[in-house]
Amino acid sequence: MKSEIHIHPSAAENFNKKANEILSFVHKYEDKRIEFTESSSFKSARIPHHQLDEQEYIVNYNEGINLKDSEGKFIEFSFEMEGVKYFLDKNNYHLILSLSKQILSCFRDKISEKFSKQLIYNWIKLRFSSENSSISFDKYLKGEIKNNVRDITCYVPVANLEIEGTVLVGRHELRPLSEEMIDTWKGKLLSNTQSVSDNEHKENIEMLIQDIRCDYQGLAIIVCNYNAEEYHAHHIAREEAKNIISILAIFLKDIIIPNMKLSLGNIKEEDFISRTTSISFSGDRFAMYRGFKRKMTTVPYHRLDKKYIKLLHDLCFEKISCLLAKEEKNLNKFQERILASLLMYSKSAFTAEPTEKIVYILTSLEIILLKNDNEPIQQNLAERFAFFCSNEFSKRKKLISIIRKIYSMRSKYLHHGYSSYEIEISSEFMREVWLFFMQLIAISDCFQNKDDFVCSIDDKKFGGGILLPKNAV
């Protein structure tokens, strides 16, 4: 379904003014070399190249929307029209960035920065053509966004994860990529190949579907729905998938084991988001940005059966899912800090080095338990952690002692490169931290900001009460 696109008259006027200014700086290319590096005493031997990744909007070899030199600096914005080359030199590229930024401020949830730049580039080419020399930028922009922004469903397979049922995580679903779902995709793709001349296309579809079956069938996938242009939808899906996988990692038992690294969503120790695959359908249009293949990895799989899914709900998973479902503007300051702390904590699950885990974990605790940078860190964090986690005097003393020893390990690692750790203390620390975060999630609706939360713990420490649900302590 295409969206209705509205541009405020003053915004349209401003868009046209900036676009026409860019247009005035586009010139014919003379037979001379364009300087593309800063003045220096020698000529660079590096070859300028297009920096286009798999998701970039590709242009012809003789056209350059994002041409950069060996140092990544902008060279030119160029195209050919009727045998003549035109260009916008690097000194005026800031005008494109400025116009792109203004376009994004109007359509940030709908289009990507790359798409907005491409629209500017395409409009300039149209203005130099004989058929479309008078089309205004605002009309072109409105038409192109209307044609490209549509309802789109993105599917992000998760490396090394299988799931038996469907789990709602935020606004999205985590579910198995079943044989039946792939059959449905195949049916949609083949429905547009009715003629005999489409036989080669049918064979290509069959090969694509077989690749998907071999590489991704049976894995868990994250299903996301958007109303956006295709590249932007895939980009958002990958970013949100990264957060979902990070939160899910907190609920897997491996996170409390000092020398255990989760393979969830990771391939050969590379970052999940840079190696993932995303697939989308919008009407009859199919798109796939291929990243990892399942056969690339030999690391252990994580398998979540229905029993484990039920356990997730018992562990406040639904509560954190509700936070992920909210738009950022609808989260209060306390909930924002909880999510920031949880995402930092989750990083400890993706390293097997115990001292690195300790660094991530202590940082996550500092995010939520410290008022500011001026107060004594170790003492206040240890005491607040202990008073939040337990009502027993002996248990609090023990927790404070553990925190101090853990800080000592971190200091030796950061300042002296000493990565040794005490397995018993580290294990107990990680178990207590996990319990802390489960309790923290349970009270995510009880405070408006972090300061109120921290003050309530301090009040408890000095003999006052603390506003917590009964099951939170």
PEMOKA-V880185 format. One line per field, one symbol per residue. ss: DSSP state (H for helix, E for strand, C for the rest). phi: phi as a letter, one per 30 degrees, with the letter a starting at -180 (. if undefined). burial: # if it has 16 or more other C-alpha atoms within 10 Angstrom, else .. Layout:
ss=???
phi=???
burial=???
This chain:
ss=CECCCCCCHHHHHHHHHHHHHHHHCCEECCCCCCCCCCCCCCCCCCCCEECCCCCCCCCCCCCECCEECCCCCECEEEEEECCEEEEEEHHHHHHHHHHHHHHHHHHCCCCCHHHHHHHHHHHHHHHCCCCCCCCCHHHHHHHHHHHHCEEEEEEEECCCEEECCCEEECCEEEEECCHHHHHHHHHHHHCCCCCHHHHHHHHHHHHHHHHHHHHHCCCEEEEEEEEECHHHHHHHHHHHHHHHHHHHHHCCHHHHCCCCCCCCCCECCECHHHHCCEEEEECCEEEEECCCCHHHCCCCCEEECHHHHHHHHHCCHHHHHHHHHCCHHHCCHHHHHHHHHHHHHHHHHHCCCHHHHHHHHHHHHHHHHCCCCCCCHHHHHHHHHHHHHCCCHHHHHHHHHHHHHHHHHHHHHHHHCCCCCCHHHHHHHHHHHHHHHHHHHHCCCCCCCHHHHHHHHHHHHCCCCCCCCHHHC
phi=.dcdcbbdedddddedddddddedcdbddddadddbbdeadbddcdcebdcccdcdddcdedcbcbdbddciddcacbacbhicccacdddcdddddddeddddddbedcbcdddddddddddddddcdddbdcddddddeddddddcdadbccbcdceibcbdbcbdbicbccbddddddddddddddddcbcdddceddddddedddddddddbejddbccbcbbadeddddddedddddddddddedccdddccecccdceibbhicdeddcdcbbbbbicdcbbcdbdceddcbddccbcdddddddeddcidddddddddddedcddddddddddddddeddddcbcdeddededddddddecccdadcdeddddddddeddddbccedddedddddedddddddddddcbiccdbcddddddeddddddeddddedcdccbcaddddddddddddcjdcbdbdddcb
burial=......#....#..#####..##..#..#......#...........#.#............#######....#######.....#####..#.##..######..#..############.######.......###.##...##.#################..###########....#...#.###...........#..#...#..##.########################.#############..#############....##.########...#....####......##.#....#..#...######.###.....#..######.###########.##########.########......#.###########.....#..##.##.###.###.#.......#....##.##.###.#########..#.###.##.###.##....#.#...#.
